[in-house]
């Protein structure tokens, strides 16, 4: 029996490294992060039975090609789509020695957030809303921290 169960989650694995060594490491974690970023950017699944793995399908050059693979429904700003693609591809680089670290990728992503995401409104302008799924309790009640159990209620 194969000790590795094949599932959709395998598409996030750096399988070449894992199959060669039987291990996962920080670069493999970065690979999974990169695939997740690319899936978010494109709206495509990590593996397509016909088209193959996502990192190969996203290996495009030139701003126009990058924009062409970005999910139109997300309405990515051009500069942000190109920057996300750059971070995602740097994490899935075939040569593991050339990959950026997860820490470097997080720093790049934080810079993108700081640049492209508007700041939260001032606290006095925040309007509390009920959850559209359960509609039973306000958010601060559903996600309260219980000091007695040291867990979320």
MDTraj code that builds the backbone (N, CA, C; nanometers):
import mdtraj as md
import numpy as np

residues = "UNK UNK UNK UNK UNK UNK UNK UNK UNK UNK UNK UNK UNK UNK UNK UNK UNK UNK UNK UNK UNK UNK UNK UNK UNK UNK UNK UNK UNK UNK UNK UNK UNK UNK UNK UNK UNK UNK UNK UNK UNK UNK UNK UNK UNK UNK UNK UNK UNK UNK UNK UNK UNK UNK UNK UNK UNK UNK UNK UNK UNK UNK UNK UNK UNK UNK UNK UNK UNK UNK UNK UNK UNK UNK UNK UNK UNK UNK UNK UNK UNK UNK UNK UNK UNK UNK UNK UNK UNK UNK UNK UNK UNK UNK UNK UNK UNK UNK UNK UNK UNK UNK UNK UNK UNK UNK UNK UNK UNK UNK UNK UNK UNK UNK UNK UNK UNK UNK UNK UNK UNK UNK UNK UNK UNK UNK UNK UNK UNK UNK UNK UNK UNK UNK UNK UNK UNK UNK UNK UNK UNK UNK UNK UNK UNK UNK UNK UNK UNK UNK UNK UNK UNK".split()
xyz = np.array([
    [0.0831, -0.1177, 0.0000],
    [0.0000, 0.0000, 0.0000],
    [0.0885, 0.1253, 0.0000],
    [0.0529, 0.2229, -0.0809],
    [0.1276, 0.3473, -0.0903],
    [0.1078, 0.4280, 0.0370],
    [0.2168, 0.4732, 0.0978],
    [0.2028, 0.5480, 0.2224],
    [0.1568, 0.6910, 0.1993],
    [0.1559, 0.7375, 0.0741],
    [0.1077, 0.8716, 0.0419],
    [-0.0264, 0.8614, -0.0273],
    [-0.1272, 0.9097, 0.0397],
    [-0.2610, 0.9080, -0.0175],
    [-0.2696, 1.0205, -0.1203],
    [-0.3105, 0.9886, -0.2401],
    [-0.3241, 1.0902, -0.3449],
    [-0.4580, 1.1615, -0.3262],
    [-0.4531, 1.2915, -0.3216],
    [-0.5747, 1.3700, -0.3080],
    [-0.5488, 1.5071, -0.3682],
    [-0.6502, 1.5909, -0.3715],
    [-0.6339, 1.7244, -0.4270],
    [-0.5253, 1.8011, -0.3539],
    [-0.5066, 1.7744, -0.2250],
    [-0.4045, 1.8435, -0.1487],
    [-0.2643, 1.8158, -0.2006],
    [-0.2455, 1.7015, -0.2673],
    [-0.1153, 1.6694, -0.3229],
    [-0.0709, 1.7727, -0.4257],
    [-0.1633, 1.8417, -0.4861],
    [-0.1279, 1.9402, -0.5876],
    [-0.0533, 2.0580, -0.5269],
    [-0.0585, 2.0712, -0.3954],
    [0.0156, 2.1770, -0.3285],
    [0.1545, 2.1313, -0.2860],
    [0.1829, 2.0027, -0.3015],
    [0.3112, 1.9480, -0.2591],
    [0.4178, 1.9700, -0.3656],
    [0.5377, 1.9922, -0.3202],
    [0.6544, 1.9933, -0.4072],
    [0.6910, 1.8458, -0.4260],
    [0.6175, 1.7785, -0.5140],
    [0.6246, 1.6332, -0.5239],
    [0.7609, 1.5823, -0.5702],
    [0.8286, 1.6541, -0.6590],
    [0.9592, 1.6066, -0.7062],
    [1.0561, 1.5947, -0.5886],
    [1.0573, 1.6955, -0.5031],
    [1.1455, 1.6924, -0.3866],
    [1.1001, 1.5835, -0.2897],
    [0.9701, 1.5765, -0.2643],
    [0.9189, 1.4773, -0.1703],
    [0.9456, 1.3360, -0.2186],
    [0.9254, 1.3112, -0.3469],
    [0.9488, 1.1766, -0.3993],
    [1.0973, 1.1397, -0.3952],
    [1.1843, 1.2389, -0.4108],
    [1.3290, 1.2120, -0.4083],
    [1.3808, 1.1935, -0.2663],
    [1.3228, 1.2649, -0.1699],
    [1.3780, 1.2641, -0.0338],
    [1.2857, 1.2024, 0.0704],
    [1.1555, 1.2005, 0.0422],
    [1.0594, 1.1526, 0.1408],
    [1.0299, 1.2542, 0.2488],
    [1.0746, 1.3786, 0.2289],
    [1.0584, 1.4820, 0.3310],
    [0.9923, 1.6066, 0.2725],
    [0.9471, 1.6898, 0.3629],
    [0.9014, 1.8238, 0.3286],
    [0.9845, 1.9217, 0.4091],
    [1.0071, 2.0390, 0.3543],
    [1.0887, 2.1389, 0.4230],
    [1.0303, 2.2773, 0.3989],
    [1.1037, 2.3801, 0.4391],
    [1.0547, 2.5179, 0.4256],
    [1.0307, 2.5549, 0.2797],
    [1.1162, 2.5081, 0.1890],
    [1.0968, 2.5378, 0.0467],
    [0.9702, 2.4699, -0.0056],
    [0.9377, 2.3522, 0.0473],
    [0.8148, 2.2840, 0.0083],
    [0.6926, 2.3604, 0.0605],
    [0.7037, 2.4166, 0.1802],
    [0.5960, 2.5020, 0.2321],
    [0.5778, 2.6236, 0.1426],
    [0.6900, 2.6814, 0.0990],
    [0.6842, 2.7954, 0.0088],
    [0.6189, 2.7595, -0.1234],
    [0.6482, 2.6384, -0.1721],
    [0.5858, 2.5916, -0.2967],
    [0.4334, 2.5895, -0.2812],
    [0.3852, 2.5360, -0.1705],
    [0.2404, 2.5312, -0.1455],
    [0.1820, 2.6724, -0.1389],
    [0.2546, 2.7628, -0.0766],
    [0.2100, 2.9019, -0.0693],
    [0.2035, 2.9629, -0.2098],
    [0.3041, 2.9347, -0.2911],
    [0.3070, 2.9867, -0.4275],
    [0.1912, 2.9358, -0.5114],
    [0.1624, 2.8066, -0.5012],
    [0.0498, 2.7499, -0.5757],
    [-0.0808, 2.8154, -0.5301],
    [-0.0935, 2.8381, -0.4003],
    [-0.2138, 2.9027, -0.3472],
    [-0.2280, 3.0451, -0.4010],
    [-0.1185, 3.1194, -0.4058],
    [-0.1215, 3.2554, -0.4606],
    [-0.1622, 3.2520, -0.6074],
    [-0.1042, 3.1604, -0.6844],
    [-0.1361, 3.1513, -0.8269],
    [-0.2812, 3.1089, -0.8501],
    [-0.3324, 3.0190, -0.7661],
    [-0.4727, 2.9790, -0.7778],
    [-0.5651, 3.0959, -0.7457],
    [-0.5268, 3.1759, -0.6482],
    [-0.6053, 3.2945, -0.6131],
    [-0.6043, 3.3945, -0.7280],
    [-0.4902, 3.4139, -0.7886],
    [-0.4767, 3.5087, -0.8987],
    [-0.5564, 3.4652, -1.0213],
    [-0.5497, 3.3376, -1.0550],
    [-0.6091, 3.2896, -1.1804],
    [-0.7512, 3.2374, -1.1659],
    [-0.7849, 3.1880, -1.0468],
    [-0.9143, 3.1226, -1.0295],
    [-0.9134, 2.9797, -1.0817],
    [-0.7960, 2.9295, -1.1178],
    [-0.7822, 2.7933, -1.1704],
    [-0.7513, 2.6959, -1.0577],
    [-0.7894, 2.5684, -1.0746],
    [-0.7520, 2.4673, -0.9741],
    [-0.6019, 2.4412, -0.9803],
    [-0.5471, 2.3903, -0.8724],
    [-0.4041, 2.3635, -0.8663],
    [-0.3605, 2.2586, -0.9680],
    [-0.4475, 2.1638, -0.9975],
    [-0.4188, 2.0633, -1.1000],
    [-0.5429, 2.0473, -1.1860],
    [-0.5224, 2.0452, -1.3157],
    [-0.6294, 2.0211, -1.4114],
    [-0.5935, 1.8933, -1.4863],
    [-0.6880, 1.8001, -1.4955],
    [-0.6601, 1.6702, -1.5570],
    [-0.6095, 1.6840, -1.7003],
    [-0.6516, 1.7873, -1.7700],
    [-0.6112, 1.8060, -1.9090],
    [-0.4915, 1.8997, -1.9210],
    [-0.4939, 2.0089, -1.8466],
    [-0.3928, 2.1138, -1.8625],
    [-0.2702, 2.0962, -1.7720],
    [-0.2769, 2.0118, -1.6721],
    [-0.1620, 1.9858, -1.5860],
    [-0.1561, 2.0746, -1.4636],
    [-0.0371, 2.0837, -1.4044],
    [-0.0187, 2.1572, -1.2792],
    [-0.0215, 2.3079, -1.3018],
    [-0.0698, 2.3769, -1.2021],
    [-0.0900, 2.5208, -1.2102],
    [0.0399, 2.5977, -1.2299],
    [0.1459, 2.5584, -1.1600],
    [0.2704, 2.6346, -1.1731],
    [0.3209, 2.6344, -1.3171],
    [0.3028, 2.5260, -1.3893],
    [0.3450, 2.5206, -1.5300],
    [0.2539, 2.6076, -1.6175],
    [0.1239, 2.6076, -1.5890],
    [0.0301, 2.6886, -1.6686],
    [0.0498, 2.8374, -1.6446],
    [0.1043, 2.8740, -1.5294],
    [0.1254, 3.0153, -1.4971],
    [0.2636, 3.0646, -1.5347],
    [0.3458, 2.9765, -1.5897],
    [0.4825, 3.0139, -1.6256],
    [0.4794, 3.0912, -1.7574],
    [0.4393, 3.2178, -1.7484],
    [0.4280, 3.3046, -1.8661],
    [0.5177, 3.4260, -1.8469],
    [0.5557, 3.4867, -1.9560],
    [0.6420, 3.6047, -1.9523],
    [0.5679, 3.7223, -2.0148],
    [0.5953, 3.8394, -1.9623],
    [0.5382, 3.9610, -2.0173],
    [0.4096, 4.0001, -1.9473],
    [0.3960, 4.1297, -1.9250],
    [0.2801, 4.1805, -1.8513],
    [0.1474, 4.1431, -1.9173],
    [0.1411, 4.1502, -2.0493],
    [0.0160, 4.1191, -2.1197],
    [-0.0254, 3.9742, -2.0969],
    [0.0701, 3.8824, -2.0998],
    [0.0380, 3.7401, -2.0754],
    [-0.0047, 3.7180, -1.9306],
    [0.0615, 3.7862, -1.8385],
    [0.0233, 3.7723, -1.6978],
    [-0.1197, 3.8214, -1.6778],
    [-0.1518, 3.9353, -1.7328],
    [-0.2876, 3.9892, -1.7208],
    [-0.3881, 3.8949, -1.7857],
    [-0.3486, 3.8286, -1.8933],
    [-0.4416, 3.7385, -1.9630],
    [-0.4778, 3.6151, -1.8803],
    [-0.3914, 3.5746, -1.7868],
    [-0.4234, 3.4571, -1.7050],
    [-0.4917, 3.4942, -1.5733],
    [-0.4929, 3.6235, -1.5392],
    [-0.5581, 3.6668, -1.4147],
    [-0.7092, 3.6511, -1.4286],
    [-0.7724, 3.6084, -1.3214],
    [-0.9177, 3.5875, -1.3192],
    [-0.9885, 3.7214, -1.3392],
    [-1.0606, 3.7347, -1.4496],
    [-1.1312, 3.8595, -1.4801],
    [-1.2365, 3.8930, -1.3752],
    [-1.2972, 3.7896, -1.3166],
    [-1.4022, 3.8127, -1.2161],
    [-1.3482, 3.8841, -1.0931],
    [-1.2195, 3.8674, -1.0650],
    [-1.1595, 3.9305, -0.9476],
    [-1.1277, 4.0778, -0.9723],
    [-1.1242, 4.1174, -1.0982],
    [-1.0942, 4.2562, -1.1342],
    [-0.9642, 4.3046, -1.0689],
    [-0.8594, 4.2211, -1.0831],
    [-0.7297, 4.2554, -1.0255],
    [-0.6774, 4.3831, -1.0895],
    [-0.6325, 4.4797, -1.0111],
    [-0.5605, 4.5923, -1.0705],
    [-0.4346, 4.5378, -1.1400],
    [-0.4024, 4.5930, -1.2556],
    [-0.2909, 4.5435, -1.3379],
    [-0.1619, 4.5272, -1.2568],
    [-0.1217, 4.6311, -1.1875],
    [0.0038, 4.6286, -1.1121],
    [0.0014, 4.5209, -1.0040],
    [-0.1122, 4.5035, -0.9381],
    [-0.1236, 4.4031, -0.8322],
    [-0.1186, 4.2619, -0.8904],
    [-0.1860, 4.2392, -1.0023],
    [-0.1841, 4.1062, -1.0651],
    [-0.0415, 4.0675, -1.1038],
    [0.0314, 4.1613, -1.1603],
    [0.1697, 4.1337, -1.2007],
    [0.2560, 4.1051, -1.0782],
    [0.2379, 4.1820, -0.9720],
    [0.3164, 4.1618, -0.8498],
    [0.2827, 4.0281, -0.7837],
    [0.1543, 3.9900, -0.7789],
    [0.1154, 3.8602, -0.7218],
    [0.1744, 3.7454, -0.8030],
    [0.1691, 3.7578, -0.9338],
    [0.2272, 3.6552, -1.0207],
    [0.3764, 3.6406, -0.9923],
    [0.4443, 3.7519, -0.9771],
    [0.5885, 3.7493, -0.9505],
    [0.6179, 3.6768, -0.8192],
    [0.5419, 3.7071, -0.7147],
    [0.5627, 3.6412, -0.5851],
    [0.5304, 3.4923, -0.5959],
    [0.4166, 3.4594, -0.6560],
    [0.3774, 3.3190, -0.6694],
    [0.4800, 3.2375, -0.7456],
    [0.5268, 3.2907, -0.8576],
    [0.6245, 3.2173, -0.9392],
    [0.7599, 3.2073, -0.8693],
    [0.7951, 3.3069, -0.7892],
    [0.9223, 3.3008, -0.7152],
    [0.9194, 3.1897, -0.6105],
    [0.8002, 3.1551, -0.5634],
    [0.7863, 3.0478, -0.4641],
    [0.7829, 2.9086, -0.5263],
    [0.7455, 2.8984, -0.6524],
    [0.7363, 2.7669, -0.7181],
    [0.8493, 2.7441, -0.8179],
    [0.9491, 2.8296, -0.8126],
    [1.0657, 2.8170, -0.9017],
    [1.1138, 2.6720, -0.9027],
    [1.1355, 2.6180, -1.0226],
    [1.1762, 2.4776, -1.0341],
    [1.3084, 2.4512, -0.9609],
    [1.4031, 2.5405, -0.9740],
    [1.5303, 2.5274, -0.9016],
    [1.5072, 2.5763, -0.7589],
    [1.5018, 2.4840, -0.6658],
    [1.4700, 2.5161, -0.5263],
    [1.5672, 2.6164, -0.4649],
    [1.6907, 2.6169, -0.5108],
    [1.7894, 2.7111, -0.4571],
    [1.7578, 2.8557, -0.4955],
    [1.6799, 2.8741, -0.6014],
    [1.6459, 3.0085, -0.6483],
    [1.5123, 3.0593, -0.5934],
    [1.4420, 2.9777, -0.5170],
    [1.3124, 3.0191, -0.4626],
    [1.3302, 3.1235, -0.3524],
    [1.2334, 3.2137, -0.3448],
    [1.2330, 3.3052, -0.2309],
    [1.1827, 3.2276, -0.1098],
    [1.2163, 3.2745, 0.0070],
    [1.1687, 3.2091, 0.1293],
    [1.0259, 3.2538, 0.1586],
    [0.9591, 3.1799, 0.2439],
    [0.8249, 3.2178, 0.2862],
    [0.8295, 3.3550, 0.3530],
    [0.9302, 3.3789, 0.4323],
    [0.9443, 3.5091, 0.4997],
    [0.9547, 3.6223, 0.3971],
    [1.0383, 3.6029, 0.2946],
    [1.0521, 3.7051, 0.1902],
    [0.9200, 3.7262, 0.1169],
    [0.8512, 3.6161, 0.0877],
    [0.7229, 3.6266, 0.0185],
    [0.6207, 3.7009, 0.1043],
    [0.6173, 3.6697, 0.2348],
    [0.5237, 3.7391, 0.3246],
    [0.5540, 3.8883, 0.3294],
    [0.6819, 3.9244, 0.3298],
    [0.7186, 4.0661, 0.3300],
    [0.6722, 4.1345, 0.2017],
    [0.6898, 4.0667, 0.0878],
    [0.6440, 4.1231, -0.0402],
    [0.4921, 4.1377, -0.0408],
    [0.4231, 4.0363, 0.0099],
    [0.2764, 4.0422, 0.0142],
    [0.2297, 4.1532, 0.1074],
    [0.2973, 4.1716, 0.2210],
    [0.2596, 4.2786, 0.3131],
    [0.2766, 4.4149, 0.2471],
    [0.3812, 4.4297, 0.1689],
    [0.4015, 4.5548, 0.0954],
    [0.2870, 4.5779, -0.0026],
    [0.2416, 4.4716, -0.0684],
    [0.1288, 4.4839, -0.1615],
    [0.0017, 4.5239, -0.0876],
    [-0.0210, 4.4645, 0.0295],
    [-0.1379, 4.4999, 0.1106],
    [-0.1299, 4.6469, 0.1496],
    [-0.0150, 4.6886, 0.1989],
    [0.0012, 4.8274, 0.2424],
    [-0.0193, 4.9252, 0.1279],
    [0.0190, 4.8849, 0.0081],
    [0.0089, 4.9720, -0.1085],
    [-0.1309, 4.9733, -0.1697],
    [-0.1953, 4.8570, -0.1761],
    [-0.3180, 4.8439, -0.2541],
    [-0.4473, 4.8334, -0.1738],
    [-0.4384, 4.8003, -0.0469],
    [-0.5597, 4.7828, 0.0325],
    [-0.5857, 4.9085, 0.1132],
    [-0.7036, 4.9670, 0.0982],
    [-0.7305, 5.0880, 0.1767],
    [-0.7336, 5.0545, 0.3258],
    [-0.6994, 5.1507, 0.4087],
    [-0.7012, 5.1243, 0.5529],
    [-0.8440, 5.0991, 0.6017],
    [-0.8540, 5.0310, 0.7125],
    [-0.9853, 5.0051, 0.7731],
    [-1.0470, 5.1380, 0.8152],
    [-1.1790, 5.1445, 0.8144],
    [-1.2425, 5.2689, 0.8589],
    [-1.2179, 5.2902, 1.0079],
    [-1.2267, 5.4156, 1.0517],
    [-1.2111, 5.4408, 1.1957],
    [-1.3169, 5.3631, 1.2735],
    [-1.2820, 5.3267, 1.3955],
    [-1.3699, 5.2419, 1.4757],
    [-1.5097, 5.3006, 1.4918],
    [-1.5211, 5.4321, 1.5007],
    [-1.6526, 5.4932, 1.5190],
    [-1.7391, 5.4837, 1.3928],
    [-1.6806, 5.4409, 1.2792],
    [-1.7574, 5.4271, 1.1560],
    [-1.7878, 5.2820, 1.1212],
    [-1.7397, 5.1887, 1.2019],
    [-1.7636, 5.0470, 1.1758],
    [-1.9048, 5.0128, 1.2192],
    [-1.9767, 4.9465, 1.1306],
    [-2.1143, 4.9074, 1.1586],
    [-2.1159, 4.7562, 1.1808],
    [-2.1681, 4.7151, 1.2943],
    [-2.1761, 4.5722, 1.3236],
    [-2.2850, 4.5092, 1.2379],
    [-2.2530, 4.3939, 1.1810],
    [-2.3494, 4.3210, 1.0993],
    [-2.3604, 4.1788, 1.1506],
    [-2.4716, 4.1160, 1.1240],
    [-2.4875, 3.9760, 1.1624],
    [-2.4311, 3.8860, 1.0533],
    [-2.3914, 3.7690, 1.0940],
    [-2.3416, 3.6697, 1.0008],
    [-2.4526, 3.6316, 0.9033],
    [-2.4231, 3.6299, 0.7741],
    [-2.5267, 3.5953, 0.6768],
    [-2.5502, 3.4449, 0.6711],
    [-2.4633, 3.3682, 0.7346],
    [-2.4803, 3.2230, 0.7335],
    [-2.5727, 3.1785, 0.8460],
    [-2.5411, 3.2161, 0.9691],
    [-2.6219, 3.1672, 1.0809],
    [-2.7210, 3.2705, 1.1317],
    [-2.6912, 3.3985, 1.1162],
    [-2.7812, 3.5066, 1.1555],
    [-2.8279, 3.4970, 1.3010],
    [-2.7558, 3.4222, 1.3843],
    [-2.8048, 3.4033, 1.5205],
    [-2.7395, 3.4964, 1.6223],
    [-2.6079, 3.5173, 1.6111],
    [-2.5377, 3.5984, 1.7096],
    [-2.4428, 3.6938, 1.6391],
    [-2.4166, 3.8087, 1.6979],
    [-2.3161, 3.8984, 1.6402],
    [-2.1787, 3.8342, 1.6441],
    [-2.0924, 3.8782, 1.5568],
    [-1.9574, 3.8234, 1.5443],
    [-1.8818, 3.8220, 1.6772],
    [-1.8898, 3.9298, 1.7540],
    [-1.8110, 3.9353, 1.8774],
    [-1.8552, 3.8293, 1.9782],
    [-1.9772, 3.7800, 1.9650],
    [-2.0244, 3.6731, 2.0526],
    [-1.9775, 3.5375, 1.9997],
    [-1.9899, 3.5152, 1.8677],
    [-1.9538, 3.3853, 1.8093],
    [-1.8044, 3.3579, 1.8170],
    [-1.7226, 3.4605, 1.8119],
    [-1.5794, 3.4393, 1.8101],
    [-1.5116, 3.4903, 1.9371],
    [-1.5820, 3.4879, 2.0473],
    [-1.5257, 3.5351, 2.1742],
    [-1.4231, 3.4343, 2.2255],
    [-1.3215, 3.4832, 2.2901],
    [-1.2178, 3.3992, 2.3495],
    [-1.2583, 3.3660, 2.4918],
    [-1.2562, 3.2400, 2.5255],
    [-1.2914, 3.1981, 2.6605],
    [-1.1645, 3.1782, 2.7409],
    [-1.1447, 3.2629, 2.8399],
    [-1.0256, 3.2515, 2.9248],
    [-1.0298, 3.1255, 3.0090],
    [-1.1496, 3.0743, 3.0361],
    [-1.1630, 2.9538, 3.1183],
    [-1.1112, 2.8302, 3.0449],
    [-1.1388, 2.8190, 2.9175],
    [-1.1008, 2.6985, 2.8431],
    [-0.9821, 2.7187, 2.7532],
    [-0.9371, 2.8437, 2.7385],
    [-0.8286, 2.8777, 2.6481],
    [-0.8595, 2.8310, 2.5058],
    [-0.9816, 2.8461, 2.4656],
    [-1.0213, 2.8101, 2.3307],
    [-1.1325, 2.9026, 2.2853],
    [-1.1570, 2.8973, 2.1551],
    [-1.2661, 2.9781, 2.1019],
    [-1.3979, 2.9145, 2.1392],
    [-1.4925, 2.9989, 2.1725],
    [-1.6260, 2.9520, 2.2094],
    [-1.7046, 2.9248, 2.0840],
])
top = md.Topology()
chain = top.add_chain()
for i, resn in enumerate(residues, 1):
    res = top.add_residue(resn, chain, resSeq=i)
    for name in ("N", "CA", "C"):
        top.add_atom(name, md.element.get_by_symbol(name[0]), res)
traj = md.Trajectory(xyz[None], top)
